[in-house]
Amino acid sequence: MEIKAADVAKLRAMTGAGMMDCKKALVEAEGDFDRAQDIIREKGKLVAAKRADRTATQGVVASKIVGQKGYMLCLACETDFVAQNADFVAATNAILDIAVEADAADLDALLAVVKDGKTVAEIVTEKSGQTGEKVELAYYGKIEAPMCVTYIHMNSKLGTLIGFNKEIDKEVAKDVAMQAAAMAPVSIDKGDCDPKIIEHERMIGREQARQEGKPEAMLDKIAEGKVNKFLKENTLLNQDLVKNNKISVGTYIKEADKDATVIAYKRFSLND
């Protein structure tokens, strides 16, 4: 049967799929729009399956602060060409809005949220069909604190969420969020650091000292010194402040408000 250009454009507007994909779907569905939409969705699943072994290293990181909650996610794809497409950016922000509306607790919970008859997982799968690339929800994080701030780097591939125990100067809060983006701390403070990370650094420090020919009896002490150095350089409150390396981030916050500190932290980068 003849498929009119107006019908193809209508299906494209409904699904976001390419013109040729829409035309093929309408031909296969014999002009039935409902069936054509199903075919587009099925194609999305097919593309996702074919692309399962590919790596989605590009994408868009987006965030939003709503009251005392902060949300951040990354919709990933294969190429920067797709990531920079306005439709892909809009899809990222639409999923973020769903996350905020549902107040999703974690990534699994967000993927299971149903919006307009489709789960977020299905929405992501459909995006694979529309782009022809592997598309996945690579990250989702949420924080809650009396004051939340966010920073998304200009390339939209890196973002942070920071939660403070109280309201502080907005410029100071922004500086802390940018610090976390630039310096990638492993935790907020020394006491928050994952014990596995500490033990790994201790093991490396001990082995480095051994290879340097240090006495066996001194290895543990040297390793502890290296661990302490690592924690100072890699925990947010103890790092030197990027904009003034004579003070730590924690001191910078205290100078703005002696009772203020960071109580929540999330960071995601497509480049990590």
VOPAGU-2260 file (C-alpha; in pm, 1 decimal, decimal comma):
REM VOPAGU-2260
SITE   aa  ch    i         X         Y         Z
SITE  MET   A    0       0,0       0,0       0,0
SITE  GLU   A    1     100,8     360,4     -52,6
SITE  ILE   A    2     250,0     529,1     254,6
SITE  LYS   A    3     209,2     905,1     253,3
SITE  ALA   A    4     494,4    1133,7     360,1
SITE  ALA   A    5     259,7    1297,8     611,3
SITE  ASP   A    6     200,6     958,6     778,4
SITE  VAL   A    7     573,5     894,9     799,5
SITE  ALA   A    8     624,5    1237,3     956,7
SITE  LYS   A    9     342,2    1169,3    1201,6
SITE  LEU   A   10     496,2     838,6    1313,0
SITE  ARG   A   11     835,3    1005,2    1343,3
SITE  ALA   A   12     682,3    1270,3    1570,6
SITE  MET   A   13     518,3     997,2    1779,0
SITE  THR   A   14     827,3     776,7    1815,7
SITE  GLY   A   15    1135,8     985,9    1743,0
SITE  ALA   A   16    1258,4     714,7    1504,2
SITE  GLY   A   17    1426,3     789,0    1170,6
SITE  MET   A   18    1219,5     860,7     859,7
SITE  MET   A   19    1317,3     539,2     680,9
SITE  ASP   A   20    1251,0     330,9     993,5
SITE  CYS   A   21     908,4     491,4    1022,2
SITE  LYS   A   22     826,3     424,8     658,5
SITE  LYS   A   23     934,7      59,6     684,0
SITE  ALA   A   24     729,5      17,1    1001,2
SITE  LEU   A   25     418,9     163,4     837,0
SITE  VAL   A   26     463,9     -59,3     532,7
SITE  GLU   A   27     501,1    -367,0     753,0
SITE  ALA   A   28     200,7    -259,8     963,6
SITE  GLU   A   29      -5,1    -185,8     650,6
SITE  GLY   A   30     -68,0     168,5     768,4
SITE  ASP   A   31    -177,5      75,1    1121,3
SITE  PHE   A   32     -16,6     337,6    1348,0
SITE  ASP   A   33     -51,6     134,2    1667,9
SITE  ARG   A   34     114,2    -166,0    1508,6
SITE  ALA   A   35     379,3      57,6    1352,0
SITE  GLN   A   36     465,3     197,9    1694,6
SITE  ASP   A   37     499,1    -156,2    1827,5
SITE  ILE   A   38     731,5    -240,7    1540,4
SITE  ILE   A   39     946,2      62,2    1620,0
SITE  ARG   A   40     959,2     -47,1    1985,0
SITE  GLU   A   41    1042,9    -403,4    1883,3
SITE  LYS   A   42    1318,0    -272,4    1658,8
SITE  GLY   A   43    1453,1     -83,2    1955,7
SITE  LYS   A   44    1483,0    -406,4    2148,9
SITE  LEU   A   45    1648,3    -572,1    1850,8
SITE  VAL   A   46    1904,8    -294,2    1816,5
SITE  ALA   A   47    1971,8    -305,0    2189,9
SITE  ALA   A   48    2035,5    -679,7    2169,6
SITE  LYS   A   49    2268,2    -642,7    1872,5
SITE  ARG   A   50    2456,8    -364,2    2047,3
SITE  ALA   A   51    2482,9    -539,2    2384,0
SITE  ASP   A   52    2852,5    -611,2    2334,6
SITE  ARG   A   53    2932,1    -251,4    2236,4
SITE  THR   A   54    3058,9      12,4    2478,7
SITE  ALA   A   55    2854,5     322,5    2556,2
SITE  THR   A   56    3131,2     569,8    2643,8
SITE  GLN   A   57    2959,9     893,1    2537,6
SITE  GLY   A   58    2639,8    1048,8    2668,0
SITE  VAL   A   59    2484,7    1320,6    2877,7
SITE  VAL   A   60    2506,2    1378,8    3252,2
SITE  ALA   A   61    2217,5    1583,1    3393,0
SITE  SER   A   62    2115,9    1686,8    3742,7
SITE  LYS   A   63    1842,4    1869,8    3929,6
SITE  ILE   A   64    1798,3    2006,2    4280,1
SITE  VAL   A   65    1445,6    2000,6    4422,4
SITE  GLY   A   66    1420,8    2138,1    4775,1
SITE  GLN   A   67    1648,0    1933,0    4997,7
SITE  LYS   A   68    1705,1    1657,1    4742,3
SITE  GLY   A   69    1949,8    1629,4    4457,1
SITE  TYR   A   70    1926,2    1394,3    4158,2
SITE  MET   A   71    2181,2    1309,7    3889,3
SITE  LEU   A   72    2190,3    1057,7    3606,6
SITE  CYS   A   73    2374,2     972,9    3288,0
SITE  LEU   A   74    2216,4     846,2    2968,0
SITE  ALA   A   75    2503,7     691,2    2773,3
SITE  CYS   A   76    2545,9     612,3    2403,0
SITE  GLU   A   77    2825,6     512,7    2167,0
SITE  THR   A   78    2914,4     836,3    1988,1
SITE  ASP   A   79    2944,9    1203,1    2073,4
SITE  PHE   A   80    2741,8    1277,9    1758,7
SITE  VAL   A   81    2434,7    1115,6    1916,4
SITE  ALA   A   82    2510,0    1257,4    2262,1
SITE  GLN   A   83    2503,9    1612,9    2127,4
SITE  ASN   A   84    2174,9    1561,3    1944,0
SITE  ALA   A   85    1896,4    1777,6    2088,0
SITE  ASP   A   86    1655,4    1481,1    2101,5
SITE  PHE   A   87    1903,5    1277,1    2304,0
SITE  VAL   A   88    1961,6    1561,9    2548,7
SITE  ALA   A   89    1585,3    1606,2    2579,9
SITE  ALA   A   90    1543,5    1232,7    2646,3
SITE  THR   A   91    1803,8    1252,4    2922,7
SITE  ASN   A   92    1622,8    1539,2    3089,8
SITE  ALA   A   93    1286,4    1366,4    3048,0
SITE  ILE   A   94    1417,7    1059,5    3232,9
SITE  LEU   A   95    1560,3    1288,4    3501,2
SITE  ASP   A   96    1214,7    1442,8    3542,8
SITE  ILE   A   97    1069,7    1093,0    3585,5
SITE  ALA   A   98    1332,0    1019,3    3852,2
SITE  VAL   A   99    1243,5    1338,9    4038,6
SITE  GLU   A  100     869,1    1277,4    4013,3
SITE  ALA   A  101     906,7     920,2    4140,3
SITE  ASP   A  102    1177,9    1014,2    4391,2
SITE  ALA   A  103    1349,8     693,2    4279,6
SITE  ALA   A  104    1577,7     549,2    4547,0
SITE  ASP   A  105    1837,8     392,7    4315,0
SITE  LEU   A  106    1908,0     287,8    3956,2
SITE  ASP   A  107    1707,7     -35,5    3970,7
SITE  ALA   A  108    1409,3     148,6    4116,0
SITE  LEU   A  109    1429,1     413,8    3844,2
SITE  LEU   A  110    1444,5     157,0    3561,4
SITE  ALA   A  111    1125,3      -0,9    3698,0
SITE  VAL   A  112     928,2     327,0    3714,5
SITE  VAL   A  113     634,0     330,7    3471,0
SITE  LYS   A  114     557,0     648,7    3276,1
SITE  ASP   A  115     282,2     664,1    3011,7
SITE  GLY   A  116     255,4     286,2    3002,5
SITE  LYS   A  117     628,2     219,4    2963,1
SITE  THR   A  118     900,6     150,5    3215,1
SITE  VAL   A  119    1210,1     366,5    3210,4
SITE  ALA   A  120    1401,9      55,2    3102,0
SITE  GLU   A  121    1172,4      30,7    2796,9
SITE  ILE   A  122    1214,9     401,5    2724,0
SITE  VAL   A  123    1592,4     355,1    2723,5
SITE  THR   A  124    1563,0      49,7    2497,9
SITE  GLU   A  125    1347,8     246,0    2253,4
SITE  LYS   A  126    1620,6     508,3    2239,1
SITE  SER   A  127    1854,4     239,8    2104,8
SITE  GLY   A  128    1609,7     179,7    1822,5
SITE  GLN   A  129    1581,9     549,9    1746,5
SITE  THR   A  130    1956,8     613,8    1744,4
SITE  GLY   A  131    2085,3     281,6    1612,5
SITE  GLU   A  132    2337,8     280,0    1896,6
SITE  LYS   A  133    2369,7     107,2    2229,2
SITE  VAL   A  134    2195,2     331,1    2483,1
SITE  GLU   A  135    2194,2     264,5    2855,4
SITE  LEU   A  136    2121,9     441,7    3180,3
SITE  ALA   A  137    2481,4     433,8    3298,2
SITE  TYR   A  138    2433,2     608,7    3632,5
SITE  TYR   A  139    2173,1     738,2    3874,1
SITE  GLY   A  140    2237,5     891,2    4213,0
SITE  LYS   A  141    2035,3    1080,2    4471,3
SITE  ILE   A  142    2123,2    1275,7    4785,0
SITE  GLU   A  143    1921,5    1444,4    5059,7
SITE  ALA   A  144    2051,6    1725,5    5282,5
SITE  PRO   A  145    1949,7    2065,1    5424,7
SITE  MET   A  146    2137,8    2227,5    5133,2
SITE  CYS   A  147    2209,5    2052,7    4803,7
SITE  VAL   A  148    2416,8    2188,3    4515,8
SITE  THR   A  149    2519,4    2043,6    4181,8
SITE  TYR   A  150    2779,4    2108,7    3916,6
SITE  ILE   A  151    2771,3    1976,4    3561,0
SITE  HIS   A  152    3084,6    2034,6    3358,7
SITE  MET   A  153    3039,3    2221,3    3031,7
SITE  ASN   A  154    3078,6    1906,7    2820,6
SITE  SER   A  155    2790,5    1737,5    3012,8
SITE  LYS   A  156    3006,2    1429,6    3070,3
SITE  LEU   A  157    3089,0    1497,5    3434,7
SITE  GLY   A  158    2876,8    1599,8    3730,5
SITE  THR   A  159    2866,2    1619,3    4108,4
SITE  LEU   A  160    2607,1    1645,8    4382,8
SITE  ILE   A  161    2708,5    1788,9    4720,2
SITE  GLY   A  162    2493,4    1800,4    5033,9
SITE  PHE   A  163    2567,8    2032,9    5327,9
SITE  ASN   A  164    2438,2    2004,1    5683,0
SITE  LYS   A  165    2305,9    2361,2    5663,8
SITE  GLU   A  166    2261,3    2652,9    5425,7
SITE  ILE   A  167    2591,5    2822,9    5341,1
SITE  ASP   A  168    2712,2    3086,9    5095,9
SITE  LYS   A  169    2615,3    2973,7    4745,7
SITE  GLU   A  170    2951,3    3060,7    4593,5
SITE  VAL   A  171    3132,1    2854,9    4856,7
SITE  ALA   A  172    2896,1    2563,9    4793,5
SITE  LYS   A  173    2953,0    2589,5    4418,2
SITE  ASP   A  174    3330,4    2595,4    4468,9
SITE  VAL   A  175    3308,3    2271,5    4668,8
SITE  ALA   A  176    3097,9    2106,7    4396,8
SITE  MET   A  177    3352,4    2213,0    4132,3
SITE  GLN   A  178    3637,9    2090,8    4353,4
SITE  ALA   A  179    3477,5    1746,9    4370,9
SITE  ALA   A  180    3436,3    1743,5    3993,7
SITE  ALA   A  181    3799,0    1837,9    3930,9
SITE  MET   A  182    3971,4    1630,3    4200,5
SITE  ALA   A  183    3748,8    1318,8    4216,1
SITE  PRO   A  184    3768,7    1251,0    4591,5
SITE  VAL   A  185    3704,6     890,3    4694,0
SITE  SER   A  186    3498,1     999,3    4995,2
SITE  ILE   A  187    3393,7    1301,6    5199,8
SITE  ASP   A  188    3635,6    1249,1    5490,2
SITE  LYS   A  189    3899,3    1001,7    5603,1
SITE  GLY   A  190    3654,9     810,5    5819,8
SITE  ASP   A  191    3416,0     761,8    5525,8
SITE  CYS   A  192    3670,1     598,4    5297,7
SITE  ASP   A  193    3598,5     240,3    5194,5
SITE  PRO   A  194    3820,8       8,3    5403,6
SITE  LYS   A  195    3899,6    -189,0    5086,8
SITE  ILE   A  196    4050,6     123,1    4929,2
SITE  ILE   A  197    4258,5     191,8    5240,2
SITE  GLU   A  198    4386,3    -165,8    5255,1
SITE  HIS   A  199    4471,6    -153,6    4884,9
SITE  GLU   A  200    4674,6     165,1    4934,2
SITE  ARG   A  201    4843,0      12,7    5241,0
SITE  MET   A  202    4942,0    -293,4    5036,2
SITE  ILE   A  203    5082,8     -77,0    4756,6
SITE  GLY   A  204    5271,5     142,1    5003,7
SITE  ARG   A  205    5425,5    -160,8    5174,0
SITE  GLU   A  206    5533,5    -312,9    4841,3
SITE  GLN   A  207    5679,2      16,9    4718,8
SITE  ALA   A  208    5884,7      45,5    5037,0
SITE  ARG   A  209    6003,9    -315,2    5000,9
SITE  GLN   A  210    6114,0    -254,1    4641,2
SITE  GLU   A  211    6298,2      57,6    4755,0
SITE  GLY   A  212    6500,8    -162,6    4986,9
SITE  LYS   A  213    6355,9     -34,7    5315,3
SITE  PRO   A  214    6404,6    -255,5    5624,5
SITE  GLU   A  215    6126,8    -512,1    5669,4
SITE  ALA   A  216    6058,2    -382,6    6020,9
SITE  MET   A  217    5983,8     -35,1    5878,0
SITE  LEU   A  218    5743,6    -141,7    5603,5
SITE  ASP   A  219    5420,7    -108,7    5803,5
SITE  LYS   A  220    5512,8     235,4    5936,3
SITE  ILE   A  221    5607,0     359,2    5589,4
SITE  ALA   A  222    5286,4     212,0    5444,9
SITE  GLU   A  223    5076,2     395,3    5706,6
SITE  GLY   A  224    5245,0     720,2    5612,1
SITE  LYS   A  225    5157,5     662,6    5248,3
SITE  VAL   A  226    4796,2     581,0    5341,6
SITE  ASN   A  227    4767,7     905,8    5539,0
SITE  LYS   A  228    4906,9    1100,0    5243,6
SITE  PHE   A  229    4658,1     928,7    5012,3
SITE  LEU   A  230    4365,1    1013,1    5241,8
SITE  LYS   A  231    4466,9    1378,1    5262,9
SITE  GLU   A  232    4491,0    1409,0    4886,1
SITE  ASN   A  233    4183,3    1203,3    4801,0
SITE  THR   A  234    3914,2    1287,4    5057,6
SITE  LEU   A  235    3708,6    1597,0    4986,9
SITE  LEU   A  236    3734,1    1783,4    5318,4
SITE  ASN   A  237    4109,8    1721,3    5348,1
SITE  GLN   A  238    4216,3    1803,2    4992,2
SITE  ASP   A  239    4393,7    2128,8    4920,7
SITE  LEU   A  240    4145,1    2375,7    4779,6
SITE  VAL   A  241    4202,9    2414,6    4405,7
SITE  LYS   A  242    4150,2    2792,0    4412,0
SITE  ASN   A  243    4378,2    2838,3    4716,5
SITE  ASN   A  244    4609,2    2545,6    4788,3
SITE  LYS   A  245    4720,7    2695,1    5119,0
SITE  ILE   A  246    4400,8    2571,8    5286,6
SITE  SER   A  247    4192,5    2254,5    5276,5
SITE  VAL   A  248    3837,9    2231,6    5148,1
SITE  GLY   A  249    3719,1    2169,5    5503,8
SITE  THR   A  250    3890,5    2486,1    5627,6
SITE  TYR   A  251    3741,8    2684,0    5338,4
SITE  ILE   A  252    3392,4    2573,1    5439,3
SITE  LYS   A  253    3457,7    2652,0    5808,1
SITE  GLU   A  254    3575,1    3000,7    5715,7
SITE  ALA   A  255    3233,9    3059,4    5559,2
SITE  ASP   A  256    3042,9    2897,4    5847,0
SITE  LYS   A  257    3216,0    2731,4    6142,0
SITE  ASP   A  258    2930,0    2483,6    6187,5
SITE  ALA   A  259    2901,6    2379,9    5822,0
SITE  THR   A  260    3031,0    2061,8    5660,3
SITE  VAL   A  261    2959,5    1821,3    5374,1
SITE  ILE   A  262    2732,3    1527,8    5458,0
SITE  ALA   A  263    2650,6    1387,4    5112,0
SITE  TYR   A  264    2852,0    1347,0    4792,6
SITE  LYS   A  265    2800,7    1187,4    4450,9
SITE  ARG   A  266    3019,9    1212,2    4143,0
SITE  PHE   A  267    2996,8    1057,2    3798,2
SITE  SER   A  268    3218,3    1098,0    3493,4
SITE  LEU   A  269    3199,3     929,3    3155,7
SITE  ASN   A  270    3576,2     972,9    3135,3
SITE  ASP   A  271    3652,3     763,3    3444,3
